[in-house]
Amino acid sequence: MENNEKVLISTRNLVKIFDVVKVLDNIDIDILDGEKVVIIGPSGSGKSTFLRCLNLLEIPTSGLVEFKGEPLFKCYSNFVKEEIKQAKKQARKLSKSSSEKSEYQKQIAEMKKQYKEQLAEEKVFRKKMELNLNTHRQKMGMVFQQFNLFPHRTVLQNITLAPIKLKLATEEEANNKARELLKRVGLLDKQDSYPGQLSGGQKQRIAIVRALAMNPSVMLFDEPTSALDPEMVGEVLDLIKDVAEGGMTMVIVTHEMGFAKEVGTRILFMDEGKIAAQGTPDEIFNNPTHPRLVEFLSKVL
Amino acid sequence: MKLDLTIIFNEKTMLLLVKAYGWTLAITVMALVIGIIIGTILAIFMVLPKTNIVNKVLNSFANIYLAVVRGTPLLVQLMIISFVIFADVIFFNRTVSPYLIATIGFGINSGAYVAEIMRGGILSVDKGQMEAGRSLGLGYGQTMKSIILPQSAKNILPSLGNEAIALIKETSVALVIGVSEFFTTIKSIVNTSYNVVTPYLFAAIIYLVTVMAMTALLKKFEKRLRKSDGK
């Protein structure tokens, strides 16, 4: 990793607000090529939202998301809008005649101008991005907590649907590749089954294969084992480990601390929408310093 | 008044009835096809994420369409389409056939009801399916077409069957614009034979048999679609 410092995904000032709750609060991060980033933290800390913001399944409120040096999302107008609101609130408190008030009003007018310019610029950007986003998403495999396999398609069709529809491969090529991957995970005999006929562990392994079939540059895992029966967690984690050893860049949200320690090259601890602590597994699990992290680990370990 | 089968089962009436029954079926099927096409488009308009102005306009268009079509009686709609919109339309030196007008009218009407059925079907598909499709790099339209709509199809089939059954019986309204479909012919038999019992009973039986056949067909179709459920 040290000799290959290429930044794959980066975010700047990433903010997500649901109604009035700030779920993500100014997150800056660079994920390097080949890194295995594991995100841990209490529920409601914004882990999943953060992961979903990386491939824009969740549209952030403001900030910047870059993938391979190209911006996927860029929006500061909401941030400026918020500032205008704050300034107006301040101005209202002051008496009418005071010079400070007119100063504020000048500022507000200036910000409004800035806001309009931002808005116009972002509109152009969004139009250009809409098509690009789909191509970028092809390179960001995502595995969901609820598997989200397509129940009306067979296992093989689940895997080949996207490559064929997007004309990345012919039907034959896609089928061959899918069979090869299925063989690797030991599920080749299930290729003509429907997802409804599989166990949870099998479904999740198929979901991982489906993402892998797109040859992604990075894999995003959103609590891949949280919906599984305990005896099936192992098989899924083994597969993820296997993929990790192949050199795939990964961002994993999980509650499996042992797994995080084993696979992660960097652990992020999220709390209340912020990255409260980050470091190597050793630093995070063996020598935690952040008080919230100590408290969290004492509860889960 | 007593049963008199000869007024129906003679060559001349039978010929008329078969022809009229054919029209009833044809109008129903064509109207249903138009209704499903219109309904699917409207349903997609209604579930589009309201993030930009185009989507919002399409959404309001669908809502207005539904409000107007569901808010006015079918009879009035047929009258307006026939005597106002198509009144002066000349096509290949002829006025537009009432059969065609009836088909279009029923199709437009049915589209509004099918739209709500379709919307329900689309919403019944788990939100994760759209996310899974999008995360693989498929566009919104592609995901809708190859992932969401096929899954909603089996959920909407029972309600769509309802619509088809209602439609086949509703076609009798078309007599107001001069279409001689099945029930219109039955009525004319009543008028000429002065026998009420036989034609009406016969009509009821024919409608019943038709609907039963449709139900059986739908069941078979649904079973095929449910293959992937493993149920």
Interface residues (C-beta under 8 A of the other chain):
Chain A: N55 L57 N134 T135 H136 R137 Q138 K139 M140 G141 M142 F144 Q146 N148 L149 F150 P151 H152 R153 T154 L161 A162 K165 L166 Y194 G196 Q197 R210 A211 M214
Chain B: D126 G128 Q129 E131 A132 G133 R134 S135 L136 G137 L138 G139 Q142 S146 I147 P150 Q151 K227 S228 D229 G230
